[in-house]
Amino acid sequence: MTTPLGGGGDPQASLRDLEAMLDAVTDHAAVKLGPGGEVVLWSRTAEAMTGYTADEVVGRSVSVLHTEEDREAGLVEQELDSARHDERREFQGWRVRRNGERFLAQVTLTPVRGADGTVTGFVKVLRDVTESARAESMFHGLLESAPDAMVIVSQDARIVLVNRQAEALFGFERSELVGREIEVLVPPRFRDRHPGHRNGFLADPRLRPMGAGLELSGMRRDGTEFPVEISLSPMDTNEGRLVVAAIRDVTERRETEKRLLRQRDEILELSTPVIQVWDKVLALPIIGTLDTLRATRLTEGLLEKIAQTQAEVAILDISGVPTIDTQVAQHLLKTVQAAALMGTVSIMSGVRPETAQSMVHLGIDMGRLRSRSTLQDALQLALAVLAERAGTATTANRALISGEER
């Protein structure tokens, strides 16, 4: 920084101009120092920030604002020497107000050079960042205490910040993640599509789950994959909009869900067993309410058993079904129709008087489905059907043989 101070012109006018410029800075405390660090000009914002008046500090070393430890360590001289060589330096450290209260200051120190290039002084600008640092510290504390892995990403898809849960979950050190693209945590087969999902969120940034309805996966440092749930939310900062991703490993939950599904299937199998009660005769006792899933499993189980045993008759016992409505009747009718396509005759048993009356009242047409009131009666009918079929087959065989002999 080059200034006419120390050069030609009216030095007093230049000082007044510089003082006016320093006073014009309202959110920073700006001061002018001499070449040895002594205070030359002290702005009103510096007075408001530190509590010192110009009369109290002009001519004194700026180290009056430093802590005792920093003065003993010669920190002021180190900062001035550094600025002399680097043109402009930025520091952050604790400073002390007139009443002894400490505050965290962000400091910019810029040398002022004369016409011959020698350093004639410095402009020092201080900004009180105590509150923002406290808020940032609280934010980091909350981030670290979050139960989920937290990854903060900039708009160019690069990782800005992660917490220790993210380190533990993905197996990376923070230094290995910060600055890298977020796709480093995405399995390779999904990386081509991921930018599209990311851009879609940035186009409509709001708190929401990522990939609703999709099964998402993350990838650890060692290349292993695991199922995750991700919640995204935007965060506006001075550096621009960031995206906060809360990532949860749902491996255990998915395994529990699969186990529950297996148990449900096993229970369905037990609740709709297909029993072979006679050669080519199957019985299917139905207990409880039929829903779409259970009816589907019932039909599948019966058809598989028919294929295995070459059964010709299937008895559907509904004595354990509490109510018969249109939906239940449709499920039963579909099962009967599917069995008929495989050449199997269906018989319904366990039809109570109130059930029959209800079906008539609802106008449910079960077609030509045969029915009996008890399982025993249904079994007798099944044997009669087998005998009828056997007789028909015998007659047909005899006719065929007779025709061949002629």
LINKAPE-V67224 format. One record per residue. N is the residue number from 1. RES is the residue in one letter. SS is DSSP state (hx for helix, st for strand, lp for the rest). PSI is psi in whole degrees, 0 to 359 (none if undefined). D_FIRST is the distance of its C-alpha to the first C-alpha in Angstrom with 2 decimals. Layout:
# LINKAPE-V67224
n: (N N)
res: (RES RES)
ss: (SS SS)
psi: (PSI PSI)
d_first: (D_FIRST D_FIRST)
This chain:
# LINKAPE-V67224
n: (1 2 3 4 5 6 7 8 9 10 11 12 13 14 15 16 17 18 19 20 21 22 23 24 25 26 27 28 29 30 31 32 33 34 35 36 37 38 39 40 41 42 43 44 45 46 47 48 49 50 51 52 53 54 55 56 57 58 59 60 61 62 63 64 65 66 67 68 69 70 71 72 73 74 75 76 77 78 79 80 81 82 83 84 85 86 87 88 89 90 91 92 93 94 95 96 97 98 99 100 101 102 103 104 105 106 107 108 109 110 111 112 113 114 115 116 117 118 119 120 121 122 123 124 125 126 127 128 129 130 131 132 133 134 135 136 137 138 139 140 141 142 143 144 145 146 147 148 149 150 151 152 153 154 155 156 157 158 159 160 161 162 163 164 165 166 167 168 169 170 171 172 173 174 175 176 177 178 179 180 181 182 183 184 185 186 187 188 189 190 191 192 193 194 195 196 197 198 199 200 201 202 203 204 205 206 207 208 209 210 211 212 213 214 215 216 217 218 219 220 221 222 223 224 225 226 227 228 229 230 231 232 233 234 235 236 237 238 239 240 241 242 243 244 245 246 247 248 249 250 251 252 253 254 255 256 257 258 259 260 261 262 263 264 265 266 267 268 269 270 271 272 273 274 275 276 277 278 279 280 281 282 283 284 285 286 287 288 289 290 291 292 293 294 295 296 297 298 299 300 301 302 303 304 305 306 307 308 309 310 311 312 313 314 315 316 317 318 319 320 321 322 323 324 325 326 327 328 329 330 331 332 333 334 335 336 337 338 339 340 341 342 343 344 345 346 347 348 349 350 351 352 353 354 355 356 357 358 359 360 361 362 363 364 365 366 367 368 369 370 371 372 373 374 375 376 377 378 379 380 381 382 383 384 385 386 387 388 389 390 391 392 393 394 395 396 397 398 399 400 401 402 403 404 405 406)
res: (M T T P L G G G G D P Q A S L R D L E A M L D A V T D H A A V K L G P G G E V V L W S R T A E A M T G Y T A D E V V G R S V S V L H T E E D R E A G L V E Q E L D S A R H D E R R E F Q G W R V R R N G E R F L A Q V T L T P V R G A D G T V T G F V K V L R D V T E S A R A E S M F H G L L E S A P D A M V I V S Q D A R I V L V N R Q A E A L F G F E R S E L V G R E I E V L V P P R F R D R H P G H R N G F L A D P R L R P M G A G L E L S G M R R D G T E F P V E I S L S P M D T N E G R L V V A A I R D V T E R R E T E K R L L R Q R D E I L E L S T P V I Q V W D K V L A L P I I G T L D T L R A T R L T E G L L E K I A Q T Q A E V A I L D I S G V P T I D T Q V A Q H L L K T V Q A A A L M G T V S I M S G V R P E T A Q S M V H L G I D M G R L R S R S T L Q D A L Q L A L A V L A E R A G T A T T A N R A L I S G E E R)
ss: (lp st lp lp lp lp lp lp lp lp hx hx hx hx hx hx hx hx hx hx hx hx hx hx lp lp lp lp st st st st st st lp lp lp st st st st st lp hx hx hx hx hx hx hx lp lp lp hx hx hx hx lp lp lp st hx hx hx hx st lp hx hx hx hx hx lp lp hx hx hx hx hx hx hx hx hx hx hx hx lp st st st st st st st st st lp lp lp lp lp st st st st st st st st st st st st lp lp lp lp lp st st st st st st st st st st lp hx hx hx hx hx hx hx hx hx hx hx hx hx hx hx hx lp lp lp st st st st st lp lp lp lp st st st st st lp hx hx hx hx hx hx hx lp lp lp hx hx hx hx lp lp lp st hx hx hx hx lp lp hx hx hx hx hx hx hx hx hx hx hx hx hx hx hx hx lp lp lp lp st st lp lp lp lp lp lp st st st st lp lp lp lp lp st st st st st st st st st st st st st lp lp st st st st st st st st st st lp hx hx hx hx hx hx hx hx hx hx hx hx hx hx hx hx hx hx hx hx hx lp lp st st st st st lp lp st st st st st st st lp lp lp lp hx hx hx hx hx hx hx hx hx hx hx hx hx hx hx hx hx hx lp lp lp st st st st st st st st lp lp lp lp lp hx hx hx hx hx hx hx hx hx hx hx hx hx hx hx hx lp lp lp st st st st st lp lp lp hx hx hx hx hx hx hx hx hx hx lp lp lp lp lp lp lp st st lp lp lp hx hx hx hx hx hx hx hx hx hx hx hx hx hx hx hx hx hx hx hx hx hx hx hx hx hx hx hx hx hx hx lp)
psi: (127 134 152 353 133 354 214 180 187 111 322 321 320 319 319 320 316 320 321 321 318 321 336 341 112 335 1 153 114 134 154 128 153 179 338 6 6 148 127 314 141 112 165 327 327 321 317 324 321 338 352 139 165 320 331 337 335 129 345 160 145 351 351 337 350 158 161 321 319 324 318 330 357 35 323 312 322 319 316 316 320 318 328 325 332 6 314 131 149 137 164 130 176 136 167 129 172 328 7 354 135 148 150 123 138 121 133 127 118 128 147 125 147 184 330 4 354 150 118 354 191 151 123 128 126 139 128 111 21 310 317 324 321 317 319 320 319 319 315 323 316 321 317 329 356 140 338 163 127 127 123 129 141 174 340 16 16 142 128 321 144 159 178 333 326 321 313 322 316 347 12 151 154 317 337 342 317 127 346 159 148 337 348 339 4 135 143 324 346 355 328 327 340 318 325 318 320 316 327 322 317 332 334 71 118 161 123 159 149 136 48 130 355 154 111 152 146 166 128 173 327 5 354 147 155 150 142 158 138 130 129 144 143 152 116 129 176 335 4 185 132 161 125 123 120 119 130 131 119 26 311 320 318 319 321 318 317 321 320 322 318 317 321 317 320 321 321 320 317 327 345 63 140 117 133 107 346 163 120 17 125 148 136 93 124 122 132 186 140 127 180 314 313 322 321 314 323 312 315 315 319 316 321 318 323 316 323 319 354 38 145 341 136 127 122 105 117 21 338 4 119 320 150 115 183 319 313 317 319 319 315 318 319 322 316 317 320 320 322 324 338 11 19 132 134 140 132 132 165 22 109 159 316 329 316 318 320 318 321 318 323 351 31 122 112 17 221 25 127 148 154 157 331 160 325 315 322 322 320 318 321 317 323 320 318 317 320 317 320 319 319 319 321 315 318 320 318 318 320 318 318 320 323 324 325 none)
d_first: (0.00 3.78 6.64 10.35 11.23 13.17 13.64 16.47 17.96 19.31 17.37 19.51 18.83 15.05 15.73 18.14 15.88 13.25 16.36 17.74 14.76 15.03 18.78 18.62 17.59 21.15 21.27 18.58 18.41 15.10 14.88 12.95 13.79 14.46 13.97 17.21 16.64 18.64 18.21 17.14 17.07 19.09 19.29 22.65 21.84 21.11 24.45 26.21 25.01 25.71 28.44 26.96 26.75 24.16 26.98 27.58 24.16 22.24 22.55 23.45 21.70 20.10 22.70 25.08 24.07 24.86 28.35 30.55 30.64 26.86 26.81 29.66 27.92 24.84 22.55 19.91 19.64 19.51 16.62 14.54 15.65 14.85 11.18 10.97 12.38 11.20 7.41 8.54 12.14 14.74 17.96 21.13 23.65 25.99 25.09 27.71 28.36 30.15 33.48 33.04 32.47 30.19 27.84 25.90 22.16 19.54 16.36 12.70 10.70 6.92 6.28 5.46 6.55 9.47 11.12 12.74 9.89 11.21 9.73 10.87 10.45 9.25 9.33 12.25 13.89 17.51 19.95 23.63 25.04 28.35 30.50 28.97 29.25 32.81 33.63 32.23 34.26 37.29 36.81 36.68 39.71 41.61 40.68 41.99 45.13 46.01 49.37 48.31 45.88 42.65 40.30 37.23 36.17 33.35 34.21 33.78 36.58 34.59 35.44 32.83 34.96 38.53 40.68 43.09 46.02 44.45 44.06 47.72 48.99 47.38 47.25 43.54 40.92 37.89 35.66 38.04 37.79 34.22 32.53 35.91 37.74 40.32 43.08 43.12 45.28 47.54 50.68 50.36 53.14 51.23 47.76 48.38 49.29 46.67 43.76 46.16 46.87 43.17 42.35 45.37 44.06 40.60 42.44 44.31 42.43 44.68 46.30 49.08 50.75 49.77 52.55 55.17 58.58 57.26 57.54 54.03 53.34 50.51 50.12 49.49 47.69 51.10 51.93 54.48 54.60 55.49 56.05 53.36 52.81 49.31 48.06 44.89 42.73 39.39 36.49 33.60 30.24 26.60 26.36 29.33 33.06 34.54 38.20 40.00 43.10 45.74 47.99 51.44 53.84 57.19 59.24 61.58 62.02 62.86 65.36 66.91 67.20 68.88 71.23 72.16 72.84 75.09 76.90 77.35 78.81 81.13 82.26 82.89 84.95 86.97 87.47 88.83 90.89 93.06 96.38 99.09 102.28 104.70 104.82 102.82 102.24 98.88 98.18 94.87 94.93 92.19 91.12 88.67 86.67 85.68 82.18 80.71 79.26 82.43 84.66 82.74 83.14 86.82 87.47 85.62 87.52 90.87 90.37 89.31 92.42 94.64 93.35 93.96 97.47 98.71 99.71 101.86 101.74 98.86 99.60 96.84 97.75 96.03 97.92 94.67 92.69 92.58 92.23 92.61 90.46 89.65 86.63 88.60 91.47 89.20 87.82 91.40 92.52 89.71 90.72 94.35 93.45 91.35 94.24 96.71 94.71 95.40 99.11 99.19 101.17 99.52 101.46 100.05 101.56 101.17 101.36 102.40 104.23 101.27 99.00 101.40 101.67 97.90 97.54 100.23 98.64 95.26 96.97 95.72 97.57 97.63 99.54 102.42 101.04 103.94 103.78 105.75 105.63 105.51 104.11 107.67 108.87 105.89 106.70 110.32 109.14 106.83 109.77 111.81 109.08 109.03 112.80 112.72 110.17 112.16 115.35 113.69 112.39 115.86 117.54 115.07 115.60 119.36 119.18 117.00 119.41 122.41 120.88 120.16 123.79 125.19)
